[in-house]
Structure formats: C-alpha cells, structure tokens
C-alpha cells in the first residue's frame, strides 16, 4: 500500500515539475522579448527598482502559500540571473 502511494505521489511530482519547466521556458521567452525592447530603448538589462519590487512581491506571495522567504529569494535570484543572461544575450548578440 505504501509503495503504491509513494509511486503515485512521485508521479504527481513529475507532472508538477514538467509544468514548472514549461513555465520557466515561457518566462525565458518573455525575457528575451523584454531584452529586445530594452535594447531599442537603450536600457540596461538590470533595473534595480523593478527587481526589488518583483522580489518583494514574489516573497510575499510565496509566504502566503506557506513557503519560506529564503527559499523564494534563492529561487528568484536564480530565475532573475538567467533572465538577465537571456536579455544580455539577446541585447548584444542581435
């Protein structure tokens, strides 16, 4: 009985992980588009005020879902770093 439950839960995690990866890929596509616009507007990829606001709101939302703020900050730092990499690549490679 426990193995069946464990297998079902693991399968469910696999499905959730796939959704997360699809959403991250979608987010990177949007980041590339933002990079293109910033390039045209001669804006730097990093906009500190925007980043501060994004991080604060994501931490708050995460906490509302019962997630630790340190966990959310760590995840969003990585997501943001990758978004900046995509924006810079699109900005300077095109």
N, C-alpha and C positions, 0 to 999 in steps of 0.2 A: 504493500500500500504506500509506504513512504517513498519508494523508488518511482512509482507512478506519479505521485505528487511532485517530487523533485524534477522529474523529466518534464512534466507539464509546465512547471514554473520556469525551468531553464528555456524551454521552447518559447514561452511568453517573453522572457528577457531577450531572446534572439530577435523576436519580432519588434520589440521596443527599440533595440539597438539599430535595427535596419531603418526604422523611422527617424531616429536621431541622425544617422549618417545621411539620409536623404535630405533632411532639413539643413544640415551643415553644408552639404553640397549646394543647395539652393541659396543659402546665405552667402557663400563664396561667389556665386554668380552675380548676386546683387552687389557685393563688394567691388567686383571688377567694374560694374557699371558706374558705381559711385566714383571709383578711381578715374574713369574716363571723364566724368563730369568735372571732378576736381582738377584734372589736368587742363581742361579747357579753361576753367576759371582761375588757373594758376594758384590753386590752394594746396597746401601741404597735405599729405595723407593723414598725419596725426593732427587732430583738432582736440586739444586737451579739455576744453569746456564740454564738448559733446561727449567725449569719452567718460568724463567724470559723471555726467548726468546718466548715461547709459548704465554704467556700473552701479550707481546708486539705485536706479530703478530695478535692475535685474536682481540685485541682492535683496531688495525689499520683496519682490515677487517670489523669489526663491524661499525666503524666510516664511512667507505666507503659505507656501507649500510644505513647510516643515524641513527645509534644507538649511544646513549651516551656512552662515555668511562666508566663512573661509573657503568652503567648498565651491560656492558660487563664484567668489572672486578668482580662485585658481582656474576654474573652467573658463570664465570670461576673459581672463588675461590671455589664455592660450588662443581662444577664438579671436580676440581682438588682434593679437600679434599676427595670426595667419591672415586676417582681413587686411591688415596694413601691408603685409607682404604681397598679397594679391593686388592691392591698389598701387603699390610702388611698381610692381612688375608691369602692370597694365599701363601705368602712367609713363614709365621710362622706356619700355620696350616697344611701344607702338610708334 
